Amino acid sequence: MTIPPRVRRALLLKGLGLAALGLVFFAVAVGGLRADWSLLARVPFSLFFAALGLFPFGVSRLALFDALFGEAVEVAHAVALQPKQRRAGYSLRLPDGHFAEFLLTNPDEPIVPDARYTVVIGRCSRVLIAAPRREE
């Protein structure tokens, strides 16, 4: 399966935005090293912000891979999570234990907690590419 061009563009924008956020954290870390503070203050400050930058930068590559290569997979038996868990950013639990999420928000009808769905997701990012189809 392939990811439609509209979704690939959205994944590209999301990936670039996350990469930019990671670079901002790295810039703050470098700025901390150049500050006029004591070495004892500069090193932990810079290490903290460099570590914060690793997460968005690392996640951005998954979205960028899907945007560039456009590979999608269909997964059956994904379980919709409870609203409390969805607020944490997860939308559906896949059979392999990973999670699938919407690109930004759910543009389609709401998913029903604990219901099973068949989903089409990006191979790397596990972002939903199409509306989830409820299983009977």
N, C-alpha and C positions, 0 to 999 in steps of 0.2 A: 504494500500500500504506500501511497505517497501523500505528503502533506500538501493541502491546497496552497496556492501562492499567497492568498490573503493571510492565512495563518502563519506562513513562513515569514512574511514581512513583520507580523506582530511578534513572532519569536525573535526575529533579528533585533527589533527595537528593544524588546525586554532584555535580551542578552547584552546589547550595547549599553543599556542603562545600568545594568548590574555591574558590568565591567567598569564603567565610569565611576560608579560608587566605590568599587574596590580601589580604583586608582586614587580617588580622593582620600581614602584612609591611608594609602601608602604615602601620599604627599604629606599628610599630617605627620606621619611617622618620620619622614625625612626632615620635615621642618622641626620636629622635636629634637632630632639629633643636632641640628644647627643652632638651637636656641642657646641663650646665655645662661642656662641653668647649670647646676652641678652635674657631673657625670652620673651620680647616683640618682638623680631625678630624670635625666634625659633618656637613659637606657630603658628603664621600665616603661616610661611613657611611649617611647617609640616602638618597643616590642608589643605593647598592648594594641596600638593602632595598626601595626603591621599584621598582627594576628586577626584583628577585626576585618581587615581588608581581604584576607584569604577567603572568607566565606562567600561574599558576593562575587568575587572574581572567579572562584571555583565553580559556582552555580551558573555563572554567565556562560561558561564554555558549553554546558549541556544544552542551553537554549540555542547557542550559536551553531553547534553541531547539527541540531535538528533543522535550523533555518537553512544551513548550507546543503546538507545531504537530503533532507526531506523524507526520511524514512519513518513510517508509522507502523504500529502493530495493533492488532485487535486482541483484546483480552476479555474472556468471559468470566463470569462469577465474581465481579468486583462488588464489594459491599459498601453501600453509602454509610457514612459515619454520622453520629449524632451531632446536632448543632454545636454543642460545646467543643467537640473535637474539630469541627470544621472551622471554628474561629481561630484555631491554631494554624490554619493554612492547609490542612489536609481535607480532601473531599471524599475520596473513596479508597478503601483498602483493597489492594490487588491480592490474588491468591498466593503470590510468592512472598507476601508480607510487606512489600513496598506500598507506597501511596501514589495516587494520581490526583492531580489538582486542575482546576480551571486556569486558563491563561491569566485572567484578572478576576472576572466575575462570571457567574453562570448566566448566559444570555437566554437560555432556554427555560423550560418549565422546571420548578424546583425538584430536587431529588428527595426521595422518601427515605428517612433513616432506616437502616437495617435491611433495606430492599437490595436485591441483587441486580446488577446491570452488566451489559456487555459494552465495553468502551473501546474507543480507538484513541491511542496515545502516541506521542512522539517517542521514538525508540530510546533516545538518551534522556530527555528532560521529563518524561512521563506527564507531560501536559496534555489535557484532553483536546483532541483535534476536532472531534464531532460530538454532537449531543449524545449523552449516554442513552442506551436503549434498555428499557426495563425488561428483565427476564420474568417469566411466569413461574 
